[in-house]
Amino acid sequence: MGKKGKNIIHSRPNFGRSVSTSDKSIVRSGRRLILGVSASIAIYKACELVRRLKECGFTVKVIMTKEAEELIRPIVFSSLSANKVYRAGIFDEPDTWEIEHVSLAQETDLILIAPATANIIARLAAGICDDLLTCTVCASKAGVLIAPAMNEIMYNNKITQGNIAKLKSCGYKFIAPRKGMLACGKAGLGCLAETDDIVKEVKKYL
Ligand SMILES: Cc1cc2nc3c(=O)[nH]c(=O)nc-3n(C[C@H](O)[C@H](O)[C@H](O)COP(=O)(O)O)c2cc1C
């Protein structure tokens, strides 16, 4: 025991999130990651992100929001992740008897949400659990990394900033957006962080 990678007892990167830590130590057989994908125009960058995370040896399970499916089809993520894509509905017939959001929440070492819309950030900050992604985050003791992507005004909106501050105070980590050309055609803050920087951040914790 003690050597990296082989059935080591390892505590998950909880980031001090305000959840009970009674089962802090788990036997970890791999580096399991949930990638939550929400309906930002930056969603196309999540495709490359999945590919890069797979190259790093992570097991990637993608959960898409319902609106994300309006922008890109789940088959793209299932092909890139070599895994089933988990879709928004919590009342869909699961593959096994397990309650999907609970088993997903317990089986992961880290939850990354990229791109994260203003909407998913707001729902998480309010504790709303109305789809598979929000339920899984709420039911998990794993660390949560959030990479926002949105219009600069949406990002600077006091409500969005208040939601981010609230989540940070609960132990959620953020990968700040960068300045660049936004979908609206104007330059500003709100572009999804570079894929390299997101991968680097994930590697810090897994
Ligand atoms: C083409 C298009 C692009 C969008 N891009 C963004 C975005 O980059 N960031 C964002 O916060 N919202 C964006 N929105 C709005 C969200 O899709 C909308 O708030 C949606 O309800 C988010 O749902 P979700 O957070 O459950 O995925 C976009 C909407 C459309 C139609």
The ligand as an SDF file (V2000), in Angstrom:
LIG
                    3D

 31 33  0  0  0  0  0  0  0  0999 V2000
  -26.5780   29.4960  -28.5570 C   0  0  0  0  0  0  0  0  0  0  0  0
  -26.6280   29.7100  -27.0570 C   0  0  0  0  0  0  0  0  0  0  0  0
  -25.4560   29.8990  -26.3690 C   0  0  0  0  0  0  0  0  0  0  0  0
  -25.4620   30.1200  -24.9950 C   0  0  0  0  0  0  0  0  0  0  0  0
  -24.2740   30.2940  -24.3470 N   0  0  0  0  0  0  0  0  0  0  0  0
  -24.2760   30.5130  -23.0200 C   0  0  0  0  0  0  0  0  0  0  0  0
  -23.0440   30.6800  -22.3210 C   0  0  0  0  0  0  0  0  0  0  0  0
  -21.9560   30.6730  -22.9170 O   0  0  0  0  0  0  0  0  0  0  0  0
  -23.1020   30.8570  -20.9850 N   0  0  0  0  0  0  0  0  0  0  0  0
  -24.2700   30.8750  -20.2870 C   0  0  0  0  0  0  0  0  0  0  0  0
  -24.2400   31.0630  -19.0680 O   0  0  0  0  0  0  0  0  0  0  0  0
  -25.4630   30.7300  -20.9250 N   0  0  0  0  0  0  0  0  0  0  0  0
  -25.4910   30.5190  -22.2580 C   0  0  0  0  0  0  0  0  0  0  0  0
  -26.6820   30.3530  -22.9100 N   0  0  0  0  0  0  0  0  0  0  0  0
  -27.9290   30.3240  -22.1210 C   0  0  0  0  0  0  0  0  0  0  0  0
  -28.1330   28.9330  -21.4900 C   0  0  0  0  0  0  0  0  0  0  0  0
  -28.1370   27.9430  -22.4960 O   0  0  0  0  0  0  0  0  0  0  0  0
  -29.4410   28.8860  -20.6970 C   0  0  0  0  0  0  0  0  0  0  0  0
  -29.3290   29.7000  -19.5590 O   0  0  0  0  0  0  0  0  0  0  0  0
  -29.8050   27.4630  -20.2950 C   0  0  0  0  0  0  0  0  0  0  0  0
  -31.0280   27.4750  -19.6050 O   0  0  0  0  0  0  0  0  0  0  0  0
  -28.7250   26.8420  -19.4400 C   0  0  0  0  0  0  0  0  0  0  0  0
  -29.1200   25.5510  -19.0550 O   0  0  0  0  0  0  0  0  0  0  0  0
  -28.1440   24.5850  -18.2180 P   0  0  0  0  0  0  0  0  0  0  0  0
  -27.3790   25.4260  -17.2860 O   0  0  0  0  0  0  0  0  0  0  0  0
  -29.0890   23.6600  -17.4930 O   0  0  0  0  0  0  0  0  0  0  0  0
  -27.3230   23.8330  -19.1920 O   0  0  0  0  0  0  0  0  0  0  0  0
  -26.6940   30.1150  -24.2830 C   0  0  0  0  0  0  0  0  0  0  0  0
  -27.8700   29.9190  -24.9930 C   0  0  0  0  0  0  0  0  0  0  0  0
  -27.8440   29.7260  -26.3520 C   0  0  0  0  0  0  0  0  0  0  0  0
  -29.1420   29.5440  -27.0990 C   0  0  0  0  0  0  0  0  0  0  0  0
  1  2  1  0
  2  3  1  0
  2 30  2  0
  3  4  2  0
  4  5  1  0
  4 28  1  0
  5  6  2  0
  6  7  1  0
  6 13  1  0
  7  8  2  0
  7  9  1  0
  9 10  1  0
 10 11  2  0
 10 12  1  0
 12 13  2  0
 13 14  1  0
 14 15  1  0
 14 28  1  0
 15 16  1  0
 16 17  1  0
 16 18  1  0
 18 19  1  0
 18 20  1  0
 20 21  1  0
 20 22  1  0
 22 23  1  0
 23 24  1  0
 24 25  2  0
 24 26  1  0
 24 27  1  0
 28 29  2  0
 29 30  1  0
 30 31  1  0
M  END
$$$$
